[in-house]
Amino acid sequence: ADPKRDEIRLDGELIGKPEKKVYILLNKPRNMLSLHDPEDPRPSIFDIITDERHLYPVGRLDFDSEGLVLLTNDGKLANRLTHPRYEHDKAYEVRVTKRPDDEQLAIWRRGVVLEDGYRTLPADVEVKAYTKSGAWLNVVLREGKNRQIRRTGSRIGLPVRQIRRVR
């Protein structure tokens, strides 16, 4: 059977045609949730994207972070981009409040043992630009643990002020 061409029924009930795939790239502002939680009064990206279809974010950004969020109804793609076994790259611009030294960057690149004992995968970390009191870093991760960039920065003495996902 071809669901695009054939009428398919299960126990006499018509099964609808497959929903058209939707892909929306959104530049999420800071101070906004990247999911819909009716119990949470804070603003959500779903206040911006009002689409009747069931869309969900592919990977989440925390409330304080900004940048690229993909919304889709394509579960296969979402799984491919988010499941840890695929180690799909996620790129960020990260502003830290101190100037990193070579040792801090080397530790971040090798992987960091976080406070809960989890060891992060190695990351690509480069200084993009120095600021008056800190620096902008380019950080590429192959995993996405909860608040991983902020937790890593804190663990190695580089408090994070701002995160922007760029890819």
DSSP file with accessible surface (Angstrom, degrees, kcal/mol):
  #  RESIDUE AA STRUCTURE BP1 BP2  ACC     N-H-->O    O-->H-N    N-H-->O    O-->H-N    TCO  KAPPA ALPHA  PHI   PSI    X-CA   Y-CA   Z-CA
    1    1 A A              0   0  117      0, 0.0     3,-0.1     0, 0.0     7,-0.0   0.000 360.0 360.0 360.0 143.2    0.0    0.0    0.0
    2    2 A D    >>  -     0   0   60      1,-0.1     4,-4.0     5,-0.0     3,-2.0  -0.933 360.0-158.1-114.5 106.2    1.1    3.5   -0.8
    3    3 A P  T 34 S+     0   0   56      0, 0.0     5,-0.1     0, 0.0    -1,-0.1   0.737  92.6  58.8 -61.2 -17.3   -0.3    5.9    1.8
    4    4 A K  T 34 S+     0   0  166     13,-0.1    13,-0.1     1,-0.1     3,-0.0   0.752 124.6  18.2 -79.0 -21.8    0.1    8.8   -0.6
    5    5 A R  T <4 S+     0   0  180     -3,-2.0     2,-0.2     1,-0.0    -1,-0.1   0.693 114.0  68.8-118.9 -32.4   -2.1    7.1   -3.2
    6    6 A D  S  < S-     0   0   53     -4,-4.0     2,-0.6     1,-0.0    -1,-0.0  -0.631  74.1-122.4-100.2 152.3   -4.2    4.5   -1.5
    7    7 A E        -     0   0  131     -2,-0.2     2,-0.5    -3,-0.0     9,-0.1  -0.810  34.4-165.4 -87.8 121.1   -7.0    4.7    1.0
    8    8 A I  E     -A   15   0A  53     -2,-0.6     7,-3.1     7,-0.6     2,-0.4  -0.936   7.3-174.6-116.0 132.3   -5.9    2.7    4.1
    9    9 A R  E     -A   14   0A 132     -2,-0.5     2,-0.5     5,-0.3     5,-0.2  -0.948  13.0-161.4-125.4 147.0   -8.3    1.6    6.8
   10   10 A L  E >  S-A   13   0A 107      3,-2.7     3,-2.2    -2,-0.4    -2,-0.0  -0.992  85.4 -15.7-126.6 120.0   -7.7   -0.1   10.1
   11   11 A D  T 3  S-     0   0  156     -2,-0.5    -1,-0.1     1,-0.3     3,-0.1   0.886 130.8 -53.7  51.4  39.4  -10.8   -1.8   11.7
   12   12 A G  T 3  S+     0   0   51      1,-0.2     2,-0.5    -3,-0.0    -1,-0.3   0.320 113.3 121.0  83.0  -9.8  -12.9    0.3    9.3
   13   13 A E  E <   -A   10   0A 143     -3,-2.2    -3,-2.7     1,-0.0     2,-0.2  -0.760  66.4-120.7 -92.5 131.6  -11.3    3.6   10.3
   14   14 A L  E     -A    9   0A  96     -2,-0.5     2,-0.6    -5,-0.2    -5,-0.3  -0.476  19.7-145.2 -69.4 128.8   -9.6    5.7    7.7
   15   15 A I  E     -A    8   0A  86     -7,-3.1    -7,-0.6    -2,-0.2    -1,-0.1  -0.881  26.1-120.9 -95.2 125.4   -6.0    6.3    8.5
   16   16 A G        -     0   0   58     -2,-0.6     3,-0.1     1,-0.1    -1,-0.1  -0.066  28.6 -90.9 -65.7 163.1   -5.0    9.7    7.2
   17   17 A K        -     0   0  138      1,-0.1    -1,-0.1   -13,-0.1   -13,-0.1  -0.352  59.6 -80.6 -68.0 153.5   -2.3   10.5    4.7
   18   18 A P        -     0   0   74      0, 0.0     2,-0.1     0, 0.0    -1,-0.1  -0.291  52.3-107.3 -58.0 140.8    1.1   11.2    6.1
   19   19 A E        -     0   0   96      1,-0.1     2,-0.1    -3,-0.1     3,-0.1  -0.454  37.1-103.6 -69.5 139.9    1.5   14.7    7.5
   20   20 A K        -     0   0  168     -2,-0.1     2,-0.2     1,-0.1    -1,-0.1  -0.425  41.6-109.3 -63.6 135.6    3.7   17.0    5.3
   21   21 A K        -     0   0  101     -2,-0.1     2,-0.4    -3,-0.1    -1,-0.1  -0.476  34.8-161.3 -70.9 138.1    7.1   17.4    6.9
   22   22 A V        -     0   0   14     -2,-0.2    51,-1.0    -3,-0.1    52,-0.5  -0.968  10.5-175.3-124.3 137.3    7.8   20.9    8.4
   23   23 A Y  E     +B   72   0B 115     -2,-0.4     2,-0.5    49,-0.2    49,-0.2  -0.981   5.1 177.6-134.8 118.9   11.2   22.4    9.2
   24   24 A I  E     -B   71   0B  39     47,-2.7    47,-2.9    -2,-0.4     2,-0.5  -0.989  15.4-155.5-124.8 125.3   11.5   25.8   10.9
   25   25 A L  E     -B   70   0B 123     -2,-0.5     2,-0.4    45,-0.2    45,-0.2  -0.886  20.1-174.1 -97.2 127.7   14.8   27.4   11.8
   26   26 A L  E     -B   69   0B  21     43,-2.9    43,-2.2    -2,-0.5     2,-1.1  -0.966  28.7-139.2-126.4 137.0   14.3   29.9   14.7
   27   27 A N  E     -B   68   0B 118     -2,-0.4    41,-0.2    41,-0.2    -2,-0.0  -0.803  32.8-147.4 -90.3  95.4   16.8   32.3   16.3
   28   28 A K  E     -B   67   0B   0     39,-3.1    39,-2.1    -2,-1.1     3,-0.1  -0.468   8.3-136.6 -69.4 126.6   15.6   31.7   19.9
   29   29 A P        -     0   0   56      0, 0.0     3,-0.3     0, 0.0    36,-0.1  -0.362  28.8 -93.1 -73.6 162.0   16.0   34.9   22.0
   30   30 A R  S    S+     0   0   97      1,-0.2    34,-0.2    34,-0.1    36,-0.1  -0.274 107.0  36.2 -65.3 161.7   17.4   34.7   25.5
   31   31 A N  S    S+     0   0   88     32,-1.8     2,-0.3     1,-0.2    -1,-0.2   0.903  94.4 109.7  58.8  45.7   15.0   34.4   28.4
   32   32 A M        -     0   0   26     31,-1.3    12,-0.2    -3,-0.3    -1,-0.2  -0.986  67.9-119.9-148.7 137.9   12.6   32.1   26.5
   33   33 A L  B     -h   44   0C  18     10,-2.9    12,-2.3    -2,-0.3    13,-0.2  -0.494  10.3-147.0 -73.8 149.7   11.8   28.4   26.9
   34   34 A S  S    S+     0   0    5     27,-0.4     2,-0.3    10,-0.2    -1,-0.1   0.181  80.1  49.9-103.3  18.0   12.5   26.1   24.0
   35   35 A L  S    S-     0   0   49     21,-0.1     2,-0.6     2,-0.0    11,-0.2  -0.935  88.3-104.7-142.6 169.1    9.6   23.9   24.8
   36   36 A H        +     0   0  121     -2,-0.3     3,-0.1     8,-0.1    -2,-0.0  -0.870  39.5 166.0-101.1 117.6    5.9   24.2   25.6
   37   37 A D    >   -     0   0   62     -2,-0.6     3,-2.0     3,-0.2     5,-0.1  -0.892  21.5-164.5-131.9 101.7    5.1   23.8   29.3
   38   38 A P  T 3  S+     0   0  102      0, 0.0    -1,-0.1     0, 0.0    -2,-0.0   0.754  91.2  58.9 -58.4 -22.8    1.6   25.0   30.2
   39   39 A E  T 3  S+     0   0  171     -3,-0.1    -3,-0.0     1,-0.0    -2,-0.0   0.659  93.1  77.4 -79.3 -16.6    2.6   24.9   33.9
   40   40 A D    <   -     0   0   37     -3,-2.0    -3,-0.2     1,-0.1    -1,-0.0  -0.851  64.6-160.0-101.0 121.6    5.5   27.3   33.3
   41   41 A P        +     0   0  128      0, 0.0    -1,-0.1     0, 0.0     3,-0.1   0.603  58.7 107.6 -77.3  -7.6    4.5   31.0   33.0
   42   42 A R  S    S-     0   0  104      1,-0.1    -5,-0.2    -5,-0.1    -2,-0.1  -0.286  82.9 -90.3 -69.8 155.1    7.7   32.1   31.3
   43   43 A P        -     0   0   57      0, 0.0   -10,-2.9     0, 0.0     2,-0.3  -0.296  44.8-158.3 -64.8 151.1    7.6   32.9   27.5
   44   44 A S  B >   -h   33   0C   5    -12,-0.2     3,-2.4   -10,-0.1     4,-0.5  -0.895  32.3-113.8-129.3 156.8    8.2   30.1   25.1
   45   45 A I  G >> S+     0   0    0    -12,-2.3     4,-2.6    -2,-0.3     3,-1.1   0.774 115.4  69.0 -61.0 -20.7    9.3   29.8   21.5
   46   46 A F  G 34 S+     0   0   43      1,-0.3    -1,-0.3     2,-0.2     5,-0.1   0.571  87.4  64.4 -77.9  -5.3    5.8   28.5   20.8
   47   47 A D  G <4 S+     0   0  105     -3,-2.4    -1,-0.3     1,-0.1    -2,-0.2   0.715 111.0  38.0 -78.0 -24.6    4.5   32.0   21.6
   48   48 A I  T <4 S+     0   0   80     -3,-1.1     2,-0.9    -4,-0.5    -2,-0.2   0.864 115.8  52.6 -89.2 -46.9    6.5   33.1   18.5
   49   49 A I     <  +     0   0   31     -4,-2.6     2,-0.9     2,-0.1    -1,-0.2  -0.815  66.1 179.9 -96.6 102.0    5.8   30.0   16.3
   50   50 A T        +     0   0  119     -2,-0.9     2,-0.4    -3,-0.1    -3,-0.1  -0.809  19.2 152.2-105.0  90.6    2.0   29.5   16.2
   51   51 A D        -     0   0   48     -2,-0.9     4,-0.2     2,-0.2    -2,-0.1  -0.973  43.9-143.0-122.4 134.4    1.6   26.5   14.0
   52   52 A E  S    S+     0   0  190     -2,-0.4    -1,-0.1     2,-0.1     2,-0.0   0.728  77.4  89.4 -70.1 -23.3   -1.3   24.1   14.3
   53   53 A R  S    S-     0   0   97      1,-0.1     2,-1.1    -3,-0.0    -2,-0.2  -0.355  94.6 -99.5 -72.4 159.6    0.8   21.1   13.5
   54   54 A H        +     0   0  141     19,-0.1     2,-0.4    -2,-0.0    -1,-0.1  -0.674  54.3 172.0 -82.4 100.5    2.6   19.2   16.3
   55   55 A L        -     0   0   11     -2,-1.1    18,-0.2    -4,-0.2    -4,-0.1  -0.847  11.5-170.7-108.3 148.0    6.1   20.6   16.1
   56   56 A Y  E     -C   72   0B  72     16,-2.3    16,-2.0    -2,-0.4     2,-0.2  -0.980  28.2-103.4-137.1 152.0    8.9   19.9   18.6
   57   57 A P  E     -C   71   0B  26      0, 0.0     2,-1.0     0, 0.0    14,-0.2  -0.497  23.6-135.1 -75.2 140.0   12.3   21.4   19.1
   58   58 A V  E    S-C   70   0B  14     12,-3.1    12,-0.6    -2,-0.2    21,-0.0  -0.834  83.7 -13.1 -93.5 101.0   15.3   19.4   17.9
   59   59 A G  S    S-     0   0   28     -2,-1.0     2,-0.3    10,-0.1    11,-0.2   0.293  87.0-113.7  77.0 144.0   17.6   19.8   20.8
   60   60 A R        -     0   0  165     84,-0.1     2,-0.4    -3,-0.1   -25,-0.0  -0.830  12.8-147.6-114.7 154.5   16.9   22.4   23.4
   61   61 A L        -     0   0   11     -2,-0.3   -27,-0.4     4,-0.1     6,-0.1  -0.947  32.1-111.4-111.9 141.0   18.6   25.6   24.5
   62   62 A D    >   -     0   0   32     -2,-0.4     3,-1.5     1,-0.1   -30,-0.2  -0.153  35.4 -97.4 -68.7 167.5   18.3   26.6   28.2
   63   63 A F  T 3  S+     0   0   43      1,-0.3   -32,-1.8   -32,-0.1   -31,-1.3   0.853 123.1  46.9 -53.9 -39.0   16.3   29.6   29.2
   64   64 A D  T 3  S+     0   0   52    -34,-0.2    99,-0.4   -33,-0.2    -1,-0.3   0.546  99.6  84.4 -84.7  -9.0   19.4   31.9   29.3
   65   65 A S    <   -     0   0    4     -3,-1.5   -33,-0.3   -33,-0.2     2,-0.3  -0.545  58.3-162.3 -96.1 162.9   20.8   30.8   26.0
   66   66 A E  E     + d   0 164B  33     97,-2.4    99,-2.5    -2,-0.2     2,-0.3  -0.847  34.4  63.4-134.5 168.8   20.0   32.0   22.5
   67   67 A G  E    S+Bd  28 165B   2    -39,-2.1   -39,-3.1    -2,-0.3    99,-0.2  -0.759  74.3  15.8 120.7-159.2   20.5   30.9   18.9
   68   68 A L  E     +B   27   0B  54     97,-2.5     2,-0.4    -2,-0.3   -41,-0.2  -0.277  49.9 169.5 -66.4 126.1   19.5   28.3   16.4
   69   69 A V  E     -B   26   0B   1    -43,-2.2   -43,-2.9    -2,-0.1     2,-0.5  -0.997  20.8-149.3-132.4 131.0   16.6   26.0   17.2
   70   70 A L  E     -BC  25  58B  28    -12,-0.6   -12,-3.1    -2,-0.4     2,-0.4  -0.892  10.6-165.5-100.0 128.0   15.1   23.6   14.6
   71   71 A L  E     +BC  24  57B   0    -47,-2.9   -47,-2.7    -2,-0.5     2,-0.3  -0.945  23.4 148.1-111.1 134.5   11.4   22.9   15.0
   72   72 A T  E     -BC  23  56B   0    -16,-2.0   -16,-2.3    -2,-0.4   -49,-0.2  -0.981  52.5-142.2-156.2 165.8   10.0   19.9   13.1
   73   73 A N  S    S+     0   0   15    -51,-1.0     2,-1.1    -2,-0.3     3,-0.1   0.169  74.3 109.2-111.3  11.6    7.4   17.2   12.9
   74   74 A D     >  -     0   0   22    -52,-0.5     4,-2.4     1,-0.2     5,-0.2  -0.726  45.0-178.5 -92.7  92.2   10.0   14.9   11.3
   75   75 A G  H  > S+     0   0   34     -2,-1.1     4,-2.4     1,-0.2     5,-0.2   0.845  78.3  57.2 -62.6 -34.8   10.8   12.4   14.1
   76   76 A K  H  > S+     0   0  181      2,-0.2     4,-2.1     1,-0.2    -1,-0.2   0.942 111.1  42.3 -63.2 -46.9   13.4   10.5   12.0
   77   77 A L  H  > S+     0   0   54      2,-0.2     4,-2.3     1,-0.2     5,-0.2   0.927 112.5  54.3 -65.4 -43.5   15.4   13.6   11.4
   78   78 A A  H  X S+     0   0    8     -4,-2.4     4,-1.7     1,-0.2     5,-0.3   0.923 110.2  46.9 -58.1 -43.5   15.0   14.7   15.0
   79   79 A N  H  X S+     0   0   67     -4,-2.4     4,-2.6     1,-0.2    -1,-0.2   0.924 110.6  52.3 -63.8 -43.7   16.3   11.4   16.3
   80   80 A R  H  < S+     0   0  136     -4,-2.1    -1,-0.2     1,-0.2    -2,-0.2   0.865 114.8  42.3 -61.5 -36.6   19.3   11.5   13.9
   81   81 A L  H  < S+     0   0   37     -4,-2.3    -1,-0.2    -5,-0.1    -2,-0.2   0.737 124.6  32.1 -83.7 -23.5   20.3   15.0   15.1
   82   82 A T  H  < S+     0   0   66     -4,-1.7    -2,-0.2    -5,-0.2    -3,-0.2   0.716  84.3 104.0-110.6 -23.4   19.8   14.5   18.8
   83   83 A H    ><  -     0   0   66     -4,-2.6     3,-1.8    -5,-0.3     4,-0.4  -0.426  68.5-134.4 -67.7 130.8   20.6   10.8   19.7
   84   84 A P  G >  S+     0   0   83      0, 0.0     3,-1.5     0, 0.0    -1,-0.1   0.792  98.1  70.1 -56.1 -29.1   24.0   10.6   21.4
   85   85 A R  G 3  S+     0   0  154      1,-0.3    -2,-0.1     2,-0.1    -5,-0.1   0.774  96.2  53.6 -64.5 -21.7   25.1    7.7   19.3
   86   86 A Y  G <  S-     0   0   76     -3,-1.8    -1,-0.3    -6,-0.1    57,-0.1   0.633  90.6-151.3 -86.1 -13.5   25.3    9.9   16.2
   87   87 A E    <   -     0   0   98     -3,-1.5     2,-0.2    -4,-0.4    56,-0.1   0.877  21.6-169.7  43.7  47.9   27.6   12.4   17.9
   88   88 A H        -     0   0   87     -5,-0.4    -1,-0.2    -8,-0.2    53,-0.1  -0.489  24.0-109.0 -70.6 131.1   26.2   15.2   15.7
   89   89 A D        -     0   0   52     -2,-0.2     2,-0.4    53,-0.1    53,-0.2  -0.351  31.1-170.9 -64.0 138.9   28.1   18.4   16.0
   90   90 A K  E     -E  141   0B  33     51,-2.3    51,-2.7    53,-0.1     2,-0.4  -0.998  11.3-154.5-128.8 124.1   26.5   21.4   17.7
   91   91 A A  E     +E  140   0B   9     76,-3.3    75,-2.6    -2,-0.4    76,-1.6  -0.853  14.8 177.8-109.5 138.7   28.4   24.7   17.4
   92   92 A Y  E     -EF 139 165B  18     47,-2.9    47,-2.7    -2,-0.4     2,-0.5  -0.956  29.5-138.6-135.2 150.1   28.2   27.6   19.9
   93   93 A E  E     -EF 138 164B  31     71,-2.9    71,-2.5    -2,-0.3     2,-0.5  -0.963  33.0-169.3-102.7 125.6   29.7   31.0   20.4
   94   94 A V  E     -EF 137 163B   0     43,-2.9    43,-3.4    -2,-0.5     2,-0.6  -0.976  15.2-154.1-126.1 125.4   30.4   31.3   24.2
   95   95 A R  E     -EF 136 162B  70     67,-2.7    66,-3.2    -2,-0.5    67,-1.5  -0.883  15.9-168.3 -99.8 121.7   31.3   34.4   26.1
   96   96 A V  E     -EF 135 160B   1     39,-2.8    39,-1.6    -2,-0.6    64,-0.2  -0.790  24.8-132.7-107.6 154.0   33.3   33.7   29.3
   97   97 A T  S    S+     0   0   40     62,-2.6     2,-0.3    -2,-0.3    63,-0.1   0.461  87.5  50.1 -88.5  -1.6   34.0   36.2   32.0
   98   98 A K  S    S-     0   0  113     61,-0.3    37,-0.2    37,-0.1    36,-0.2  -0.952  91.6-103.9-130.7 155.6   37.7   35.4   32.3
   99   99 A R        -     0   0  135     -2,-0.3     2,-0.1    34,-0.3    36,-0.1  -0.663  43.4-127.5 -77.4 122.5   40.5   35.1   29.7
  100  100 A P        -     0   0    9      0, 0.0     2,-0.2     0, 0.0    -1,-0.1  -0.417  17.6-144.4 -72.3 143.8   41.1   31.4   29.3
  101  101 A D     >  -     0   0   85     -2,-0.1     4,-2.0     1,-0.1     5,-0.2  -0.552  31.5 -98.9 -97.9 172.8   44.7   30.1   29.6
  102  102 A D  H  > S+     0   0  137      1,-0.2     4,-2.4    -2,-0.2     5,-0.1   0.862 121.7  53.4 -60.6 -37.1   46.1   27.2   27.6
  103  103 A E  H  > S+     0   0  108      2,-0.2     4,-2.6     1,-0.2    -1,-0.2   0.921 107.3  50.2 -66.7 -42.7   45.5   24.7   30.3
  104  104 A Q  H  > S+     0   0   31      1,-0.2     4,-2.3     2,-0.2    -1,-0.2   0.927 113.1  46.9 -61.0 -43.5   41.8   25.5   30.7
  105  105 A L  H  X S+     0   0    8     -4,-2.0     4,-2.5     1,-0.2    -1,-0.2   0.914 111.4  51.3 -65.4 -40.5   41.3   25.2   26.9
  106  106 A A  H  X S+     0   0   27     -4,-2.4     4,-1.8    -5,-0.2    -2,-0.2   0.910 109.7  49.7 -63.3 -41.5   43.3   21.9   26.9
  107  107 A I  H  X S+     0   0   47     -4,-2.6     4,-1.6     2,-0.2    -1,-0.2   0.940 111.5  48.4 -62.0 -47.4   41.1   20.5   29.7
  108  108 A W  H  < S+     0   0    1     -4,-2.3    15,-0.6     1,-0.2    -2,-0.2   0.912 110.8  52.0 -60.0 -40.9   37.9   21.5   27.9
  109  109 A R  H  < S+     0   0   82     -4,-2.5    14,-0.7     1,-0.2    -1,-0.2   0.847 111.4  46.3 -65.2 -34.7   39.2   19.9   24.6
  110  110 A R  H  < S-     0   0  132     -4,-1.8    -1,-0.2    12,-0.2    -2,-0.2   0.755 123.8 -94.4 -76.9 -28.2   40.0   16.6   26.3
  111  111 A G     <  -     0   0    4     -4,-1.6     2,-0.4    -5,-0.2    -1,-0.2  -0.164  34.7-118.9 116.1 145.4   36.7   16.4   28.2
  112  112 A V        -     0   0    6      9,-0.2     8,-2.6    -4,-0.2     2,-0.7  -0.936  11.3-129.4-122.9 139.0   35.7   17.4   31.7
  113  113 A V  B     -I  119   0D  59     -2,-0.4     6,-0.3     6,-0.2     5,-0.1  -0.792  35.0-146.9 -85.5 115.9   34.5   15.4   34.6
  114  114 A L    >   -     0   0    1      4,-3.3     3,-2.5    -2,-0.7    38,-0.1  -0.258  29.2 -92.6 -80.2 172.7   31.4   17.3   35.8
  115  115 A E  T 3  S+     0   0  112      1,-0.3    -1,-0.1     2,-0.1    -2,-0.0   0.751 125.6  55.1 -60.8 -24.2   30.2   17.5   39.4
  116  116 A D  T 3  S-     0   0  104      2,-0.1    -1,-0.3     1,-0.0     3,-0.1   0.384 122.3-104.0 -90.2   4.5   27.9   14.5   39.0
  117  117 A G  S <  S+     0   0   53     -3,-2.5     2,-0.3     1,-0.3    -2,-0.1   0.331  76.1 138.2  93.6  -8.5   30.8   12.3   37.8
  118  118 A Y        -     0   0   75     -5,-0.1    -4,-3.3     1,-0.0     2,-0.6  -0.538  45.6-143.7 -72.6 133.9   29.9   12.4   34.1
  119  119 A R  B     -I  113   0D 134     -6,-0.3    -6,-0.2    -2,-0.3     2,-0.0  -0.888  15.7-136.7-100.4 122.1   32.9   12.8   31.8
  120  120 A T        -     0   0    4     -8,-2.6     3,-0.1    -2,-0.6    -7,-0.0  -0.335  23.1-104.7 -72.7 155.8   32.1   14.9   28.7
  121  121 A L        -     0   0   55      1,-0.1    -9,-0.2   -10,-0.1   -10,-0.1  -0.383  52.5 -80.2 -69.8 157.7   33.3   13.9   25.3
  122  122 A P        -     0   0   73      0, 0.0     2,-0.3     0, 0.0    20,-0.3  -0.257  53.4-157.3 -56.4 149.2   36.2   15.9   23.8
  123  123 A A        -     0   0    4    -14,-0.7     2,-0.6   -15,-0.6    18,-0.2  -0.922  20.3-118.3-129.6 153.5   35.2   19.2   22.3
  124  124 A D  E     +G  140   0B  80     16,-2.0    16,-2.7    -2,-0.3     2,-0.4  -0.855  40.4 175.9 -89.1 122.6   36.6   21.6   19.8
  125  125 A V  E     +G  139   0B   0     -2,-0.6     2,-0.3    14,-0.2    14,-0.2  -0.992   5.5 166.4-134.7 124.1   37.3   24.9   21.6
  126  126 A E  E     -G  138   0B 110     12,-2.2    12,-3.1    -2,-0.4     2,-0.5  -0.987  39.2-113.1-134.7 146.7   39.0   27.9   20.0
  127  127 A V  E     -G  137   0B  40     -2,-0.3    10,-0.3    10,-0.2     3,-0.1  -0.683  29.0-178.4 -78.1 123.3   39.3   31.5   21.2
  128  128 A K  E     -     0   0B 102      8,-2.9     2,-0.3    -2,-0.5     9,-0.2   0.867  65.2 -20.3 -86.9 -46.0   37.4   33.7   18.7
  129  129 A A  E     -G  136   0B  45      7,-1.7     7,-3.3     2,-0.0    -1,-0.4  -0.970  59.7-121.1-162.1 148.8   38.1   37.1   20.3
  130  130 A Y  E     -G  135   0B 122     -2,-0.3     5,-0.3     5,-0.2     2,-0.2  -0.735  25.7-161.9 -93.4 143.9   39.3   38.5   23.5
  131  131 A T        -     0   0   42      3,-2.2   -32,-0.0    -2,-0.3     5,-0.0  -0.593  41.5 -85.7-110.6-179.0   37.1   41.1   25.4
  132  132 A K  S    S+     0   0  206      1,-0.2   -33,-0.1    -2,-0.2    -2,-0.0   0.906 124.4   8.3 -55.6 -43.6   38.1   43.5   28.1
  133  133 A S  S    S-     0   0   78    -37,-0.1   -34,-0.3   -35,-0.1    -1,-0.2   0.401 135.8  -1.5-121.5   1.8   37.7   41.0   30.9
  134  134 A G  S    S-     0   0    0    -36,-0.2    -3,-2.2   -35,-0.0     2,-0.3  -0.564  71.3-100.3-156.8-139.6   37.1   37.7   29.1
  135  135 A A  E     -EG  96 130B   0    -39,-1.6   -39,-2.8    -5,-0.3     2,-0.5  -0.989  15.1-120.1-161.9 157.9   36.7   36.1   25.7
  136  136 A W  E     -EG  95 129B  41     -7,-3.3    -8,-2.9    -2,-0.3    -7,-1.7  -0.925  36.4-164.6 -99.7 129.8   34.4   34.8   23.0
  137  137 A L  E     -EG  94 127B   0    -43,-3.4   -43,-2.9    -2,-0.5     2,-0.6  -0.890  20.0-137.3-114.9 146.5   35.0   31.1   22.3
  138  138 A N  E     -EG  93 126B  64    -12,-3.1   -12,-2.2    -2,-0.4     2,-0.4  -0.934  30.5-174.9 -96.2 121.9   33.9   28.9   19.5
  139  139 A V  E     -EG  92 125B   0    -47,-2.7   -47,-2.9    -2,-0.6     2,-0.5  -0.985  12.6-169.9-124.7 127.4   32.8   25.6   21.0
  140  140 A V  E     -EG  91 124B  22    -16,-2.7   -16,-2.0    -2,-0.4     2,-0.3  -0.980  11.3-172.2-118.7 120.4   31.8   22.5   19.1
  141  141 A L  E     -E   90   0B   4    -51,-2.7   -51,-2.3    -2,-0.5   -18,-0.1  -0.800  24.4-159.2-108.5 155.3   30.2   19.6   21.0
  142  142 A R  S    S+     0   0   57    -20,-0.3     2,-0.3    -2,-0.3   -54,-0.1   0.101  83.1  37.2-115.7  15.2   29.2   16.1   19.9
  143  143 A E        -     0   0   11    -56,-0.1   -53,-0.1   -53,-0.1    -2,-0.1  -0.919  68.8-142.2-150.3 175.4   26.8   15.6   22.8
  144  144 A G        +     0   0   58     -2,-0.3   -84,-0.1   -62,-0.1     3,-0.1  -0.403  23.2 173.9-148.4  64.9   24.3   17.8   24.6
  145  145 A K    >   -     0   0   89      1,-0.1     3,-2.1     2,-0.1     4,-0.2  -0.381  53.7 -72.9 -69.5 156.4   24.0   17.2   28.3
  146  146 A N  T 3  S-     0   0  125      1,-0.3    -1,-0.1     2,-0.1     5,-0.1  -0.260 112.6 -16.7 -55.1 120.2   21.9   19.5   30.4
  147  147 A R  T 3> S+     0   0   99     -3,-0.1     4,-2.8     1,-0.1    -1,-0.3   0.784  88.7 158.1  53.7  34.7   23.6   22.9   30.7
  148  148 A Q  H <>  +     0   0    7     -3,-2.1     4,-2.7     1,-0.2     5,-0.2   0.880  65.6  48.4 -59.5 -43.8   26.9   21.3   29.7
  149  149 A I  H  > S+     0   0   10     -4,-0.2     4,-2.8     2,-0.2     5,-0.2   0.951 115.2  44.2 -66.0 -45.7   28.7   24.4   28.5
  150  150 A R  H  > S+     0   0   33      1,-0.2     4,-2.3     2,-0.2    10,-0.2   0.917 115.9  47.9 -64.1 -42.1   27.8   26.4   31.6
  151  151 A R  H  X S+     0   0   45     -4,-2.8     4,-2.2     2,-0.2    -2,-0.2   0.904 113.3  47.7 -66.4 -40.3   28.7   23.4   33.9
  152  152 A T  H  X S+     0   0    1     -4,-2.7     4,-1.8    -5,-0.3     6,-0.2   0.946 112.0  49.2 -65.4 -48.5   32.0   22.8   32.0
  153  153 A G  H  <>S+     0   0    0     -4,-2.8     5,-3.8    -5,-0.2     4,-0.4   0.931 113.0  47.4 -56.4 -45.2   33.0   26.5   32.2
  154  154 A S  H ><5S+     0   0   89     -4,-2.3     3,-1.0    -5,-0.2    -1,-0.2   0.910 109.3  54.4 -62.3 -41.7   32.2   26.6   35.9
  155  155 A R  H 3<5S+     0   0  131     -4,-2.2    -1,-0.2     1,-0.2    -2,-0.2   0.831 114.0  39.8 -64.3 -33.4   34.2   23.4   36.5
  156  156 A I  T 3<5S-     0   0   22     -4,-1.8    -1,-0.2    -3,-0.2    -2,-0.2   0.287 122.0 -98.3-104.0  11.7   37.4   24.7   34.9
  157  157 A G  T < 5S+     0   0   28     -3,-1.0    -3,-0.2    -4,-0.4    -4,-0.1   0.757  89.5 115.6  83.6  25.6   37.2   28.3   36.2
  158  158 A L      < -     0   0    0     -5,-3.8    -3,-0.1    -6,-0.2    -2,-0.1  -0.716  53.7-154.3-125.4  79.3   35.6   30.0   33.1
  159  159 A P        -     0   0   52      0, 0.0   -62,-2.6     0, 0.0     2,-0.5  -0.284  16.3-129.6 -57.2 135.9   32.2   31.3   34.2
  160  160 A V  E     + F   0  96B  25    -10,-0.2   -64,-0.2   -64,-0.2     3,-0.1  -0.761  29.6 174.2 -93.4 129.4   29.9   31.6   31.1
  161  161 A R  E     +     0   0B 133    -66,-3.2     2,-0.3    -2,-0.5   -65,-0.2   0.763  68.1  12.4 -99.4 -35.3   28.1   34.8   30.6
  162  162 A Q  E     - F   0  95B  20    -67,-1.5   -67,-2.7     2,-0.0     2,-0.4  -1.000  55.6-166.1-150.8 141.8   26.4   34.1   27.2
  163  163 A I  E     - F   0  94B   7    -99,-0.4   -97,-2.4    -2,-0.3     2,-0.4  -0.998   5.8-179.5-131.2 132.9   25.8   31.2   24.8
  164  164 A R  E     -dF  66  93B  75    -71,-2.5   -71,-2.9    -2,-0.4     2,-0.5  -0.984  19.6-144.8-130.5 117.7   24.7   31.4   21.2
  165  165 A R  E     +dF  67  92B  19    -99,-2.5   -97,-2.5    -2,-0.4   -73,-0.3  -0.733  23.5 171.1 -81.2 129.5   24.1   28.2   19.2
  166  166 A V              0   0   70    -75,-2.6   -74,-0.2    -2,-0.5    -1,-0.1   0.552 360.0 360.0-114.5 -14.4   25.2   28.9   15.6
  167  167 A R              0   0  133    -76,-1.6   -76,-3.3   -99,-0.1    -1,-0.3  -0.953 360.0 360.0-158.6 360.0   25.0   25.4   14.1
